[in-house]
Amino acid sequence: MSCCACIRSISIGRRRRADIGPGAEDVAQVAASLVYTNNQAEVEGVKYEKLNLLLINAVKEQQEQIEQQRQQITDLKNQLELTKQFICQ
């Protein structure tokens, strides 16, 4: 998820309504292949159709962290129970 943490949302002005989206410069720092650039190599926009790949990978990474934390919690609960049993003997 660290890759997504540095991407901030910005307000994108449109004629009839404003939208919110990721800042293209921030996306470019994470994955240059996810932005459009002009002839001067300046970032012009986000390839939204490819952005979901970044988000899917971030969710997978987050899920792995959750599973590791669940295991740590289970281990700590077991250690606590053993400690209680030892103290109460």
C-alpha distance (Angstrom), angle and dihedral (degrees) to the residues before:
residue distance angle dihedral
M1 . . .
S2 3.75 . .
C3 3.79 89.4 .
C4 3.80 91.3 60.3
A5 3.78 96.4 41.8
C6 3.80 93.1 77.6
I7 3.82 94.7 50.6
R8 3.78 108.9 95.8
S9 3.77 126.0 -163.1
I10 3.78 117.7 -117.9
S11 3.78 134.8 -171.5
I12 3.78 111.9 -108.0
G13 3.80 113.1 -156.7
R14 3.78 117.4 -135.1
R15 3.79 130.5 176.8
R16 3.77 98.1 -104.6
R17 3.77 102.6 17.5
A18 3.76 142.2 7.9
D19 3.79 121.7 -115.4
I20 3.77 132.2 -161.3
G21 3.77 121.9 -135.1
P22 3.78 144.3 143.3
G23 3.79 118.9 -68.2
A24 3.80 108.6 -105.0
E25 3.80 92.6 -141.6
D26 3.81 90.5 54.1
V27 3.81 91.6 48.4
A28 3.82 89.9 49.4
Q29 3.81 90.4 56.4
V30 3.81 90.4 54.8
A31 3.81 99.0 38.8
A32 3.78 120.8 -1.3
S33 3.80 90.8 -166.6
L34 3.81 89.5 68.2
V35 3.82 96.4 65.6
Y36 3.77 138.7 67.8
T37 3.81 118.4 -125.8
N38 3.80 132.8 -167.8
N39 3.82 128.8 -130.9
Q40 3.81 90.4 -80.5
A41 3.83 90.0 55.2
E42 3.81 90.8 -111.4
V43 3.78 116.1 148.6
E44 3.79 110.8 -109.6
G45 3.79 106.5 168.9
V46 3.78 151.0 -21.4
K47 3.79 124.8 -89.9
Y48 3.79 92.7 -131.5
E49 3.80 92.8 -177.9
K50 3.82 89.0 65.3
L51 3.79 98.3 38.5
N52 3.80 91.9 85.8
L53 3.83 89.8 68.8
L54 3.79 89.7 61.6
L55 3.78 90.8 47.9
I56 3.81 93.8 48.1
N57 3.81 90.4 53.1
A58 3.79 90.5 47.7
V59 3.81 91.1 52.1
K60 3.81 90.4 49.1
E61 3.79 90.6 51.3
Q62 3.78 90.5 48.3
Q63 3.81 91.4 49.5
E64 3.81 90.5 52.9
Q65 3.80 89.3 52.5
I66 3.80 90.8 50.0
E67 3.80 91.3 51.6
Q68 3.81 91.4 49.4
Q69 3.80 90.6 49.9
R70 3.80 91.3 49.1
Q71 3.79 89.5 53.9
Q72 3.80 91.0 47.8
I73 3.81 90.5 51.2
T74 3.80 91.3 49.8
D75 3.81 90.9 49.1
L76 3.81 91.9 48.5
K77 3.81 92.0 48.9
N78 3.80 89.6 52.0
Q79 3.79 91.3 48.8
L80 3.81 90.5 48.9
E81 3.80 91.8 50.9
L82 3.81 91.1 50.0
T83 3.80 90.2 48.8
K84 3.82 91.2 50.6
Q85 3.80 90.8 50.1
F86 3.81 91.3 49.6
I87 3.80 93.4 49.1
C88 3.80 94.0 46.3
Q89 3.82 94.9 52.6
